[in-house]
Amino acid sequence: MIQLSGIARTFQVGGRPVRALRGVDLTIEKGEYVSIMGPSGSGKSTLLNILGCLDRPTSGSYRLEDQEVADLSETELSRVRRHKIGFVFQFFHLVARLSALENVELPMLFAGMEPGERREQARETLVSVGLAERADHRPDQLSGGERQRVAIARAVVLHPSILLADEPTGNLDTKAGGEIVELIETLNEGGITLIVVTHDPEIGRRAHRRIRLSDGGIAGDDREG
């Protein structure tokens, strides 16, 4: 499903090159549950942005479902992000003035779906994350754990094949964080490919495959069994 070959990413900072990724080779199969760990500055966020087609590598090849990502136009990349990849972030990124239901509807609105179909699918997805009774509440009326559930519902409402989670429990207490991890693991059990970036070693160890980054390269790649 995902194949990276020789991926490098260099940024210009203060007129000087900074190498965030250095020749990363990585293959992730459909349905895998992968954690990406490493210290600050190791390249985790840069790698996630490239996997999510939010950034392009300076050099190297990224093939997603046998399609070379570098060959895609911006319009095609937008379509890939909308339909194939779901994103969950530490700080939720919900629209404050919209209800939980309306936040979940947003990806379908951008995809051009009819209002009735959007509303029905959004409600069904909120039910699946345990928030049926909170559909009409705005983000400021929800707990942190509930906001993250809304964000997850929004991420998966169009049934993507990949879910990228960037520190999904970093802004939550232990109980709410544990519930969120269990929720995304349930999604993985349903067939979605799950890639989690985390600083928390306990969360990282839960993954079936654990990738450790250091200085922009892969320092370890451990699998269960």
GROMACS elastic network, one bead per residue, 0.5 to 0.9 nm:
[ bonds ]
;  ai    aj funct       b0    kb
    1    27     6  0.76622   500
    1    28     6  0.62334   500
    1    29     6  0.51834   500
    1    30     6  0.54630   500
    1    63     6  0.77703   500
    1    64     6  0.56898   500
    1    66     6  0.70271   500
    2    26     6  0.77685   500
    2    27     6  0.54893   500
    2    28     6  0.50394   500
    2    29     6  0.65123   500
    2    30     6  0.80037   500
    2    51     6  0.81700   500
    2    62     6  0.74002   500
    2    63     6  0.59405   500
    2    65     6  0.64161   500
    2    66     6  0.80587   500
    3    25     6  0.76399   500
    3    26     6  0.58384   500
    3    28     6  0.65897   500
    3    29     6  0.86307   500
    3    61     6  0.78595   500
    3    62     6  0.58070   500
    3    63     6  0.51296   500
    3    64     6  0.66039   500
    3    65     6  0.84508   500
    3    66     6  0.83635   500
    4     7     6  0.62310   500
    4    24     6  0.67739   500
    4    25     6  0.51252   500
    4    27     6  0.61958   500
    4    28     6  0.88394   500
    4    51     6  0.88851   500
    4    60     6  0.74985   500
    4    61     6  0.57404   500
    4    63     6  0.65166   500
    4    64     6  0.87760   500
    5    23     6  0.72849   500
    5    24     6  0.63189   500
    5    26     6  0.67167   500
    5    27     6  0.85569   500
    5    60     6  0.56781   500
    5    61     6  0.50738   500
    5    62     6  0.65750   500
    5    63     6  0.86047   500
    6    22     6  0.75302   500
    6    24     6  0.50165   500
    6    25     6  0.54603   500
    6    26     6  0.87735   500
    6    59     6  0.72075   500
    6    61     6  0.65586   500
    6    62     6  0.88448   500
    7    21     6  0.68769   500
    7    22     6  0.66111   500
    7    25     6  0.66844   500
    7    26     6  0.89360   500
    7    47     6  0.89697   500
    7    57     6  0.62686   500
    7    58     6  0.75658   500
    7    59     6  0.58020   500
    7    61     6  0.62450   500
    7    62     6  0.74521   500
    8    19     6  0.75046   500
    8    20     6  0.74081   500
    8    23     6  0.50324   500
    8    24     6  0.66339   500
    8    57     6  0.57955   500
    8    58     6  0.56127   500
    8    59     6  0.52786   500
    8    60     6  0.62566   500
    8   216     6  0.83454   500
    9    18     6  0.84713   500
    9    19     6  0.60030   500
    9    20     6  0.55171   500
    9    22     6  0.69056   500
    9    23     6  0.85907   500
    9    46     6  0.78206   500
    9    47     6  0.87710   500
    9    56     6  0.79555   500
    9    59     6  0.68562   500
    9    60     6  0.89584   500
    9   216     6  0.87495   500
   10    17     6  0.62275   500
   10    18     6  0.54228   500
   10    20     6  0.57610   500
   10    21     6  0.70440   500
   10    22     6  0.85441   500
   10    57     6  0.79871   500
   10    58     6  0.61797   500
   10    59     6  0.89492   500
   11    16     6  0.81160   500
   11    17     6  0.55929   500
   11    18     6  0.51109   500
   11    19     6  0.64503   500
   11    20     6  0.71987   500
   11    58     6  0.87324   500
   12    15     6  0.56430   500
   12    16     6  0.53165   500
   12    18     6  0.60648   500
   12    19     6  0.88283   500
   13    16     6  0.52396   500
   13    17     6  0.61968   500
   13    18     6  0.65800   500
   14    17     6  0.83295   500
   19    22     6  0.66429   500
   19    43     6  0.89537   500
   19   215     6  0.84995   500
   19   216     6  0.71463   500
   20    41     6  0.75146   500
   20    42     6  0.72299   500
   20    43     6  0.53175   500
   20    44     6  0.89190   500
   20    46     6  0.68750   500
   20    47     6  0.86590   500
   20   215     6  0.73357   500
   20   216     6  0.51896   500
   20   217     6  0.87252   500
   21    24     6  0.67639   500
   21    42     6  0.81035   500
   21    43     6  0.58745   500
   21    44     6  0.89327   500
   21    46     6  0.74206   500
   21    47     6  0.74112   500
   21    57     6  0.86573   500
   21   215     6  0.74626   500
   21   217     6  0.61403   500
   22   215     6  0.79464   500
   22   216     6  0.52190   500
   22   217     6  0.55223   500
   22   218     6  0.89078   500
   23    59     6  0.84291   500
   23    60     6  0.74112   500
   23   216     6  0.81626   500
   23   217     6  0.68574   500
   24    47     6  0.89810   500
   24    60     6  0.84301   500
   24   216     6  0.78218   500
   24   217     6  0.58407   500
   24   218     6  0.66647   500
   25   217     6  0.87734   500
   25   218     6  0.80758   500
   26   218     6  0.86608   500
   28    31     6  0.86307   500
   28    32     6  0.67777   500
   28    34     6  0.81994   500
   28   193     6  0.85907   500
   29    32     6  0.58017   500
   29   193     6  0.78462   500
   30   161     6  0.80296   500
   30   162     6  0.83633   500
   30   191     6  0.79221   500
   30   192     6  0.75519   500
   30   193     6  0.57048   500
   31   161     6  0.82821   500
   31   162     6  0.82912   500
   31   188     6  0.66450   500
   31   189     6  0.80171   500
   31   190     6  0.85421   500
   31   191     6  0.51858   500
   31   192     6  0.53339   500
   31   194     6  0.71051   500
   32   188     6  0.76325   500
   32   191     6  0.84305   500
   32   192     6  0.78485   500
   32   193     6  0.51184   500
   32   194     6  0.62566   500
   32   195     6  0.79619   500
   32   207     6  0.88253   500
   32   208     6  0.73782   500
   32   209     6  0.77173   500
   33   185     6  0.80849   500
   33   188     6  0.67621   500
   33   192     6  0.86292   500
   33   193     6  0.61570   500
   33   195     6  0.60586   500
   33   196     6  0.80156   500
   33   206     6  0.89007   500
   33   207     6  0.54495   500
   33   208     6  0.54606   500
   33   209     6  0.63047   500
   33   210     6  0.86997   500
   34   193     6  0.82205   500
   34   194     6  0.61500   500
   34   196     6  0.62680   500
   34   197     6  0.86562   500
   34   204     6  0.83049   500
   34   207     6  0.53997   500
   34   208     6  0.61911   500
   34   210     6  0.57771   500
   34   211     6  0.72264   500
   35   194     6  0.82498   500
   35   195     6  0.56976   500
   35   197     6  0.57897   500
   35   198     6  0.71069   500
   35   203     6  0.81887   500
   35   204     6  0.53333   500
   35   205     6  0.77453   500
   35   206     6  0.82063   500
   35   207     6  0.56529   500
   35   208     6  0.80157   500
   35   209     6  0.63794   500
   35   211     6  0.60469   500
   35   212     6  0.83499   500
   36    44     6  0.67270   500
   36    48     6  0.88691   500
   36   195     6  0.73011   500
   36   196     6  0.60735   500
   36   198     6  0.64989   500
   36   199     6  0.86912   500
   36   204     6  0.72569   500
   36   209     6  0.88043   500
   36   210     6  0.62034   500
   36   212     6  0.59036   500
   36   213     6  0.72403   500
   37    42     6  0.86285   500
   37    44     6  0.69393   500
   37   196     6  0.85906   500
   37   197     6  0.60987   500
   37   198     6  0.56904   500
   37   199     6  0.60894   500
   37   200     6  0.81859   500
   37   201     6  0.78819   500
   37   204     6  0.69358   500
   37   210     6  0.75069   500
   37   211     6  0.62413   500
   37   213     6  0.61708   500
   37   214     6  0.89180   500
   38    41     6  0.81904   500
   38    42     6  0.58376   500
   38    43     6  0.80269   500
   38    44     6  0.69663   500
   38   197     6  0.89181   500
   38   198     6  0.81527   500
   38   199     6  0.69613   500
   38   211     6  0.84683   500
   38   212     6  0.54274   500
   38   214     6  0.61113   500
   39    42     6  0.55712   500
   39    43     6  0.86209   500
   39    44     6  0.84641   500
   39   199     6  0.74591   500
   39   213     6  0.77134   500
   39   214     6  0.71173   500
   39   215     6  0.88623   500
   40    43     6  0.77258   500
   40    44     6  0.79850   500
   40   199     6  0.86764   500
   41    44     6  0.75342   500
   41    45     6  0.86354   500
   41   214     6  0.80874   500
   41   215     6  0.70314   500
   41   216     6  0.78678   500
   42    45     6  0.85213   500
   42    46     6  0.89225   500
   42   212     6  0.89429   500
   42   213     6  0.56209   500
   42   216     6  0.51592   500
   42   217     6  0.76237   500
   43    46     6  0.52238   500
   43    47     6  0.60243   500
   43    48     6  0.85923   500
   43   213     6  0.67767   500
   43   214     6  0.73701   500
   43   215     6  0.68883   500
   43   217     6  0.76575   500
   44    47     6  0.52337   500
   44    48     6  0.62226   500
   44    49     6  0.86862   500
   44   197     6  0.67982   500
   44   198     6  0.87516   500
   44   212     6  0.89535   500
   44   213     6  0.68964   500
   44   214     6  0.89684   500
   44   216     6  0.80506   500
   45    49     6  0.60790   500
   45    50     6  0.86107   500
   45   166     6  0.77311   500
   45   197     6  0.76914   500
   46    49     6  0.51306   500
   46    50     6  0.63211   500
   46    51     6  0.86692   500
   46    55     6  0.78825   500
   46   216     6  0.89773   500
   47    50     6  0.51820   500
   47    51     6  0.61628   500
   47    52     6  0.85633   500
   47    55     6  0.89369   500
   47   216     6  0.87967   500
   48    52     6  0.60405   500
   48    53     6  0.85678   500
   48    54     6  0.84737   500
   48    55     6  0.89551   500
   48   164     6  0.74022   500
   48   165     6  0.87678   500
   48   166     6  0.78210   500
   48   195     6  0.85723   500
   48   196     6  0.89371   500
   48   197     6  0.76892   500
   49    52     6  0.50479   500
   49    53     6  0.61713   500
   49    55     6  0.54505   500
   49    56     6  0.82239   500
   50    53     6  0.50271   500
   50    54     6  0.58701   500
   50    56     6  0.58082   500
   50    57     6  0.66926   500
   50    62     6  0.84389   500
   51    54     6  0.76642   500
   51    55     6  0.82051   500
   51    62     6  0.81027   500
   51    64     6  0.86656   500
   51   164     6  0.83852   500
   52    55     6  0.76413   500
   52    80     6  0.88830   500
   52    81     6  0.68233   500
   52    85     6  0.66475   500
   52    86     6  0.83780   500
   52    87     6  0.79392   500
   52   162     6  0.89605   500
   52   164     6  0.72608   500
   53    56     6  0.68004   500
   53    69     6  0.78518   500
   53    77     6  0.66644   500
   53    78     6  0.83604   500
   53    80     6  0.79460   500
   53    81     6  0.67651   500
   53    85     6  0.88315   500
   54    77     6  0.85333   500
   54    81     6  0.81800   500
   56    59     6  0.85263   500
   56    69     6  0.85813   500
   56    70     6  0.75457   500
   57    60     6  0.67507   500
   57    61     6  0.81310   500
   57    62     6  0.83925   500
   57    70     6  0.87128   500
   61    68     6  0.70992   500
   61    69     6  0.78153   500
   61    70     6  0.74933   500
   62    67     6  0.82476   500
   62    68     6  0.59255   500
   62    69     6  0.57311   500
   62    70     6  0.72105   500
   63    66     6  0.54663   500
   63    67     6  0.51264   500
   63    69     6  0.57752   500
   63    70     6  0.84385   500
   64    67     6  0.51749   500
   64    68     6  0.65088   500
   64    69     6  0.65792   500
   65    68     6  0.84985   500
   67    70     6  0.87949   500
   67    71     6  0.80252   500
   67    72     6  0.85066   500
   68    71     6  0.56480   500
   68    72     6  0.73614   500
   69    72     6  0.54235   500
   69    73     6  0.87788   500
   69    77     6  0.78134   500
   70    73     6  0.81242   500
   72    75     6  0.78832   500
   72    76     6  0.55720   500
   72    77     6  0.60345   500
   73    76     6  0.50716   500
   73    77     6  0.61141   500
   73    78     6  0.85726   500
   74    78     6  0.61293   500
   74    79     6  0.86385   500
   75    78     6  0.51318   500
   75    79     6  0.63785   500
   75    80     6  0.87922   500
   76    79     6  0.50310   500
   76    80     6  0.62719   500
   76    81     6  0.87264   500
   77    81     6  0.62116   500
   77    82     6  0.85587   500
   78    81     6  0.51345   500
   78    82     6  0.61403   500
   78    83     6  0.86756   500
   79    82     6  0.50636   500
   79    83     6  0.60728   500
   79    84     6  0.79437   500
   79   111     6  0.85791   500
   80    83     6  0.54147   500
   80    84     6  0.52351   500
   80    85     6  0.67537   500
   81    84     6  0.58141   500
   81    85     6  0.50419   500
   81    86     6  0.72161   500
   81    87     6  0.87744   500
   81   160     6  0.87926   500
   82    85     6  0.63864   500
   82    86     6  0.74224   500
   82   107     6  0.69183   500
   82   108     6  0.88761   500
   82   110     6  0.85307   500
   82   111     6  0.76352   500
   82   158     6  0.77019   500
   82   160     6  0.79555   500
   83    86     6  0.78659   500
   83   107     6  0.89480   500
   83   111     6  0.87032   500
   83   158     6  0.61156   500
   83   159     6  0.71601   500
   83   160     6  0.54553   500
   83   161     6  0.81439   500
   84   158     6  0.82932   500
   84   159     6  0.75820   500
   84   161     6  0.52819   500
   84   162     6  0.62201   500
   84   163     6  0.86395   500
   85   155     6  0.79391   500
   85   156     6  0.83915   500
   85   159     6  0.86599   500
   85   160     6  0.51374   500
   85   161     6  0.63090   500
   85   163     6  0.58219   500
   85   164     6  0.72024   500
   86   152     6  0.82012   500
   86   154     6  0.81282   500
   86   156     6  0.58324   500
   86   157     6  0.87387   500
   86   158     6  0.84718   500
   86   159     6  0.82821   500
   86   160     6  0.59134   500
   86   161     6  0.79798   500
   86   162     6  0.61335   500
   86   164     6  0.60927   500
   86   165     6  0.83530   500
   87   151     6  0.83465   500
   87   152     6  0.77961   500
   87   154     6  0.86683   500
   87   155     6  0.55028   500
   87   156     6  0.84045   500
   87   162     6  0.86606   500
   87   163     6  0.59639   500
   87   164     6  0.50062   500
   87   165     6  0.59813   500
   87   166     6  0.78826   500
   88    91     6  0.86889   500
   88    92     6  0.68868   500
   88    93     6  0.86939   500
   88   148     6  0.79379   500
   88   151     6  0.63114   500
   88   152     6  0.61072   500
   88   154     6  0.88046   500
   88   155     6  0.65604   500
   88   163     6  0.75532   500
   88   164     6  0.62425   500
   88   166     6  0.62022   500
   88   167     6  0.83061   500
   88   168     6  0.63665   500
   89    92     6  0.53932   500
   89    93     6  0.72139   500
   89   148     6  0.83852   500
   89   151     6  0.80496   500
   89   164     6  0.84655   500
   89   165     6  0.59856   500
   89   167     6  0.64042   500
   89   168     6  0.56015   500
   89   169     6  0.88173   500
   89   170     6  0.89960   500
   90    93     6  0.83897   500
   90   148     6  0.82522   500
   90   165     6  0.81357   500
   90   166     6  0.61303   500
   90   167     6  0.51312   500
   90   169     6  0.64774   500
   90   170     6  0.56329   500
   90   171     6  0.59376   500
   90   172     6  0.86576   500
   91    94     6  0.84455   500
   91   148     6  0.81924   500
   91   167     6  0.89156   500
   91   168     6  0.81375   500
   91   170     6  0.82252   500
   91   171     6  0.66549   500
   92   144     6  0.86962   500
   92   147     6  0.65932   500
   92   148     6  0.57588   500
   92   149     6  0.89954   500
   92   150     6  0.82818   500
   92   151     6  0.57480   500
   92   152     6  0.87364   500
   92   168     6  0.84152   500
   93    96     6  0.87297   500
   93   151     6  0.75311   500
   94    97     6  0.89127   500
   94    98     6  0.81413   500
   94   100     6  0.84687   500
   94   103     6  0.65313   500
   94   139     6  0.69914   500
   94   147     6  0.77573   500
   94   150     6  0.81450   500
   94   151     6  0.68560   500
   95    98     6  0.56539   500
   95    99     6  0.82378   500
   95   100     6  0.89714   500
   95   102     6  0.88700   500
   95   103     6  0.64926   500
   95   138     6  0.85953   500
   95   139     6  0.76520   500
   96    99     6  0.78470   500
   96   103     6  0.88947   500
   96   138     6  0.65371   500
   96   139     6  0.57860   500
   96   140     6  0.70591   500
   97   138     6  0.66250   500
   97   139     6  0.79443   500
   97   140     6  0.89958   500
   98   101     6  0.78599   500
   98   102     6  0.55977   500
   98   103     6  0.60054   500
   98   136     6  0.87516   500
   98   137     6  0.82995   500
   98   138     6  0.58243   500
   98   139     6  0.76644   500
   99   102     6  0.50810   500
   99   103     6  0.61486   500
   99   104     6  0.86494   500
   99   134     6  0.87852   500
   99   135     6  0.66506   500
   99   136     6  0.51644   500
   99   137     6  0.50825   500
   99   139     6  0.68610   500
  100   103     6  0.51509   500
  100   104     6  0.63484   500
  100   105     6  0.87141   500
  100   126     6  0.83477   500
  100   131     6  0.87754   500
  100   134     6  0.70783   500
  100   135     6  0.50231   500
  100   136     6  0.59965   500
  100   137     6  0.58100   500
  100   138     6  0.58239   500
  100   139     6  0.67373   500
  100   142     6  0.89226   500
  100   147     6  0.80801   500
  100   150     6  0.61258   500
  100   151     6  0.87971   500
  101   104     6  0.52210   500
  101   105     6  0.62824   500
  101   119     6  0.75435   500
  101   122     6  0.61325   500
  101   123     6  0.66357   500
  101   126     6  0.74602   500
  101   134     6  0.84155   500
  101   136     6  0.62611   500
  101   137     6  0.81055   500
  101   138     6  0.88536   500
  101   150     6  0.81471   500
  101   154     6  0.89884   500
  102   106     6  0.64872   500
  102   119     6  0.80945   500
  102   122     6  0.79786   500
  102   135     6  0.83063   500
  102   136     6  0.82642   500
  103   106     6  0.54550   500
  103   107     6  0.83843   500
  103   122     6  0.88154   500
  103   138     6  0.89831   500
  103   150     6  0.75146   500
  103   151     6  0.80177   500
  103   154     6  0.67263   500
  104   107     6  0.70522   500
  104   108     6  0.81288   500
  104   118     6  0.88458   500
  104   119     6  0.88941   500
  104   121     6  0.89923   500
  104   122     6  0.56606   500
  104   123     6  0.84587   500
  104   125     6  0.81324   500
  104   126     6  0.79620   500
  104   150     6  0.67481   500
  104   151     6  0.74398   500
  104   152     6  0.87577   500
  104   153     6  0.61652   500
  104   155     6  0.79139   500
  104   157     6  0.70684   500
  105   108     6  0.54350   500
  105   109     6  0.61771   500
  105   110     6  0.89041   500
  105   115     6  0.88540   500
  105   118     6  0.58303   500
  105   119     6  0.66788   500
  105   121     6  0.80751   500
  105   122     6  0.56681   500
  105   123     6  0.89592   500
  105   154     6  0.70865   500
  105   157     6  0.80312   500
  106   110     6  0.63489   500
  106   111     6  0.85854   500
  106   118     6  0.86889   500
  106   154     6  0.75105   500
  107   110     6  0.52152   500
  107   111     6  0.61818   500
  107   112     6  0.88135   500
  107   154     6  0.70508   500
  107   155     6  0.81509   500
  107   157     6  0.77248   500
  107   158     6  0.74018   500
  108   112     6  0.62883   500
  108   113     6  0.55178   500
  108   114     6  0.83456   500
  108   115     6  0.88514   500
  108   117     6  0.88949   500
  108   118     6  0.60570   500
  108   122     6  0.87564   500
  108   157     6  0.78920   500
  108   158     6  0.71172   500
  109   112     6  0.52360   500
  109   113     6  0.58245   500
  109   114     6  0.77690   500
  109   115     6  0.78016   500
  109   118     6  0.72572   500
  110   113     6  0.77416   500
  112   115     6  0.89869   500
  113   116     6  0.85023   500
  113   117     6  0.67174   500
  113   118     6  0.62174   500
  114   117     6  0.54272   500
  114   118     6  0.61162   500
  114   119     6  0.87182   500
  115   118     6  0.50169   500
  115   119     6  0.61076   500
  115   120     6  0.86433   500
  116   119     6  0.52506   500
  116   120     6  0.62705   500
  116   121     6  0.86279   500
  117   120     6  0.52733   500
  117   121     6  0.61028   500
  117   122     6  0.84531   500
  118   121     6  0.53137   500
  118   122     6  0.59728   500
  118   123     6  0.85554   500
  119   122     6  0.51733   500
  119   123     6  0.61782   500
  119   124     6  0.86643   500
  120   123     6  0.52535   500
  120   124     6  0.62712   500
  120   125     6  0.87090   500
  121   124     6  0.51086   500
  121   125     6  0.61920   500
  121   126     6  0.86722   500
  121   157     6  0.71629   500
  121   158     6  0.88376   500
  122   125     6  0.51141   500
  122   126     6  0.62086   500
  122   127     6  0.86465   500
  122   153     6  0.78481   500
  122   154     6  0.79874   500
  122   157     6  0.66856   500
  123   126     6  0.51175   500
  123   127     6  0.62359   500
  123   128     6  0.87115   500
  123   131     6  0.89138   500
  123   132     6  0.69087   500
  123   135     6  0.73648   500
  124   127     6  0.51000   500
  124   128     6  0.63818   500
  124   132     6  0.80912   500
  124   157     6  0.88820   500
  125   129     6  0.66153   500
  125   130     6  0.88290   500
  125   131     6  0.87522   500
  125   132     6  0.86486   500
  125   153     6  0.57373   500
  125   154     6  0.81405   500
  125   156     6  0.79736   500
  125   157     6  0.61514   500
  126   129     6  0.52545   500
  126   130     6  0.62981   500
  126   131     6  0.51289   500
  126   132     6  0.54681   500
  126   133     6  0.88374   500
  126   134     6  0.85184   500
  126   135     6  0.71118   500
  126   149     6  0.81072   500
  126   150     6  0.70718   500
  126   153     6  0.60433   500
  126   154     6  0.87228   500
  126   157     6  0.89700   500
  127   130     6  0.50854   500
  127   131     6  0.55276   500
  127   133     6  0.83441   500
  127   135     6  0.89968   500
  128   131     6  0.76197   500
  128   132     6  0.81410   500
  128   153     6  0.80096   500
  129   132     6  0.80690   500
  129   149     6  0.61381   500
  129   150     6  0.77954   500
  129   152     6  0.79354   500
  129   153     6  0.66734   500
  129   183     6  0.73661   500
  130   133     6  0.82031   500
  130   134     6  0.88804   500
  130   146     6  0.88721   500
  130   149     6  0.79827   500
  131   134     6  0.52262   500
  131   135     6  0.64654   500
  131   146     6  0.74506   500
  131   149     6  0.76232   500
  131   150     6  0.77884   500
  132   135     6  0.57136   500
  133   136     6  0.78379   500
  133   137     6  0.88263   500
  134   137     6  0.54383   500
  134   138     6  0.86584   500
  134   142     6  0.79568   500
  134   146     6  0.85578   500
  135   138     6  0.83608   500
  135   150     6  0.89136   500
  137   140     6  0.80251   500
  137   141     6  0.58543   500
  137   142     6  0.69373   500
  138   141     6  0.53781   500
  138   142     6  0.68754   500
  139   142     6  0.52227   500
  139   143     6  0.79585   500
  139   144     6  0.87417   500
  139   146     6  0.84412   500
  139   147     6  0.61507   500
  139   150     6  0.87348   500
  140   143     6  0.78147   500
  140   147     6  0.87044   500
  142   145     6  0.79748   500
  142   146     6  0.56828   500
  142   147     6  0.60119   500
  143   146     6  0.50997   500
  143   147     6  0.61635   500
  143   148     6  0.86655   500
  144   147     6  0.50864   500
  144   148     6  0.62838   500
  144   149     6  0.86853   500
  144   171     6  0.74692   500
  144   172     6  0.61605   500
  144   173     6  0.84339   500
  144   176     6  0.76816   500
  145   148     6  0.51527   500
  145   149     6  0.63046   500
  145   150     6  0.87916   500
  145   169     6  0.86686   500
  145   171     6  0.88989   500
  145   172     6  0.65315   500
  145   173     6  0.83138   500
  145   175     6  0.88420   500
  145   176     6  0.51303   500
  145   177     6  0.71011   500
  145   179     6  0.79742   500
  145   180     6  0.71626   500
  146   150     6  0.63209   500
  146   151     6  0.86513   500
  146   176     6  0.84756   500
  147   150     6  0.50640   500
  147   151     6  0.62575   500
  147   152     6  0.86858   500
  148   152     6  0.61466   500
  148   153     6  0.85465   500
  148   168     6  0.77038   500
  148   169     6  0.85172   500
  148   172     6  0.88432   500
  148   180     6  0.74592   500
  149   152     6  0.50026   500
  149   153     6  0.61221   500
  149   154     6  0.85661   500
  149   180     6  0.71745   500
  149   183     6  0.84326   500
  150   153     6  0.50045   500
  150   154     6  0.61586   500
  150   155     6  0.85515   500
  151   154     6  0.50787   500
  151   155     6  0.61544   500
  151   156     6  0.88308   500
  152   156     6  0.62986   500
  152   157     6  0.84464   500
  152   180     6  0.89187   500
  152   183     6  0.88753   500
  152   184     6  0.80239   500
  153   156     6  0.53825   500
  153   157     6  0.57776   500
  154   157     6  0.54107   500
  154   158     6  0.81544   500
  155   158     6  0.75280   500
  155   159     6  0.82895   500
  155   160     6  0.79400   500
  155   163     6  0.75518   500
  156   159     6  0.50591   500
  156   160     6  0.59723   500
  156   161     6  0.88633   500
  156   163     6  0.76830   500
  157   160     6  0.78829   500
  159   162     6  0.88470   500
  159   192     6  0.86271   500
  160   163     6  0.70932   500
  160   192     6  0.74218   500
  161   191     6  0.78331   500
  161   192     6  0.51969   500
  161   193     6  0.61481   500
  161   194     6  0.88674   500
  162   192     6  0.56351   500
  162   194     6  0.60872   500
  162   195     6  0.77180   500
  163   184     6  0.85628   500
  163   187     6  0.88552   500
  163   188     6  0.85967   500
  163   192     6  0.67633   500
  163   193     6  0.60979   500
  163   194     6  0.50262   500
  163   195     6  0.63086   500
  163   196     6  0.82965   500
  164   193     6  0.84566   500
  164   194     6  0.62679   500
  164   195     6  0.50190   500
  164   196     6  0.60563   500
  164   197     6  0.79829   500
  165   168     6  0.56142   500
  165   184     6  0.88983   500
  165   194     6  0.76955   500
  165   195     6  0.62240   500
  165   197     6  0.62097   500
  165   198     6  0.85044   500
  166   169     6  0.86629   500
  166   170     6  0.87184   500
  166   195     6  0.85128   500
  166   196     6  0.60251   500
  166   198     6  0.67245   500
  167   170     6  0.51582   500
  167   171     6  0.81813   500
  167   196     6  0.71146   500
  167   197     6  0.55853   500
  167   199     6  0.72560   500
  167   200     6  0.84920   500
  168   171     6  0.75507   500
  168   172     6  0.83701   500
  168   177     6  0.77962   500
  168   180     6  0.76072   500
  168   181     6  0.79435   500
  168   196     6  0.78135   500
  168   197     6  0.81062   500
  168   198     6  0.77764   500
  169   172     6  0.52708   500
  169   173     6  0.77872   500
  169   174     6  0.82606   500
  169   176     6  0.78659   500
  169   178     6  0.78546   500
  169   180     6  0.70335   500
  169   181     6  0.75611   500
  169   198     6  0.84032   500
  169   200     6  0.89470   500
  170   173     6  0.83178   500
  170   177     6  0.78199   500
  170   198     6  0.80794   500
  170   199     6  0.84343   500
  170   200     6  0.85031   500
  171   177     6  0.82790   500
  172   175     6  0.80298   500
  172   176     6  0.59573   500
  172   177     6  0.54034   500
  173   176     6  0.55200   500
  173   177     6  0.58392   500
  173   178     6  0.84871   500
  174   177     6  0.50614   500
  174   178     6  0.60584   500
  174   179     6  0.86907   500
  175   178     6  0.52198   500
  175   179     6  0.64227   500
  175   180     6  0.88278   500
  176   179     6  0.51260   500
  176   180     6  0.62959   500
  176   181     6  0.87615   500
  177   180     6  0.51164   500
  177   181     6  0.62711   500
  177   182     6  0.86847   500
  178   181     6  0.51674   500
  178   182     6  0.62674   500
  178   183     6  0.86496   500
  178   203     6  0.87890   500
  179   182     6  0.51265   500
  179   183     6  0.61839   500
  179   184     6  0.88552   500
  180   184     6  0.63390   500
  180   185     6  0.85026   500
  181   184     6  0.53765   500
  181   185     6  0.60780   500
  181   186     6  0.85972   500
  181   203     6  0.77422   500
  182   185     6  0.50293   500
  182   186     6  0.61688   500
  182   187     6  0.87831   500
  183   186     6  0.51249   500
  183   187     6  0.65430   500
  183   188     6  0.88744   500
  184   188     6  0.63520   500
  184   189     6  0.87064   500
  184   194     6  0.77339   500
  185   189     6  0.62423   500
  185   190     6  0.86537   500
  185   194     6  0.78426   500
  185   207     6  0.88445   500
  186   190     6  0.63764   500
  186   191     6  0.89922   500
  187   190     6  0.50109   500
  187   191     6  0.67783   500
  187   192     6  0.60157   500
  187   193     6  0.85755   500
  187   194     6  0.81225   500
  188   191     6  0.51855   500
  188   193     6  0.60252   500
  188   194     6  0.58854   500
  189   192     6  0.72213   500
  191   194     6  0.89303   500
  194   207     6  0.89292   500
  195   207     6  0.87820   500
  196   203     6  0.88516   500
  196   204     6  0.77673   500
  196   207     6  0.83444   500
  197   204     6  0.80078   500
  198   201     6  0.75296   500
  198   203     6  0.71508   500
  198   204     6  0.64067   500
  199   202     6  0.89802   500
  199   203     6  0.82852   500
  199   204     6  0.76965   500
  200   203     6  0.54577   500
  200   204     6  0.61943   500
  200   205     6  0.87371   500
  201   205     6  0.59993   500
  201   206     6  0.87279   500
  202   205     6  0.52777   500
  202   206     6  0.67112   500
  203   206     6  0.53651   500
  203   207     6  0.73945   500
  204   207     6  0.58347   500
  204   209     6  0.87748   500
  204   210     6  0.66814   500
  204   211     6  0.89259   500
  205   208     6  0.77614   500
  205   209     6  0.82219   500
  205   210     6  0.69003   500
  206   209     6  0.85183   500
  206   210     6  0.86638   500
  207   210     6  0.62727   500
  207   223     6  0.85673   500
  207   224     6  0.84226   500
  208   222     6  0.83889   500
  208   223     6  0.58619   500
  208   224     6  0.53574   500
  208   225     6  0.89180   500
  209   221     6  0.70928   500
  209   222     6  0.55974   500
  209   224     6  0.63421   500
  210   220     6  0.77184   500
  210   221     6  0.57001   500
  210   222     6  0.51102   500
  210   223     6  0.63633   500
  210   224     6  0.87091   500
  211   218     6  0.70050   500
  211   219     6  0.76717   500
  211   220     6  0.56030   500
  211   222     6  0.64697   500
  211   223     6  0.87898   500
  212   217     6  0.85140   500
  212   218     6  0.59125   500
  212   219     6  0.54167   500
  212   221     6  0.64196   500
  212   222     6  0.85634   500
  213   216     6  0.63511   500
  213   217     6  0.55171   500
  213   219     6  0.53158   500
  213   220     6  0.70607   500
  214   217     6  0.54806   500
  214   218     6  0.63404   500
  214   219     6  0.58149   500
  214   220     6  0.88876   500
  215   218     6  0.84054   500
  215   219     6  0.87429   500
  218   221     6  0.73381   500
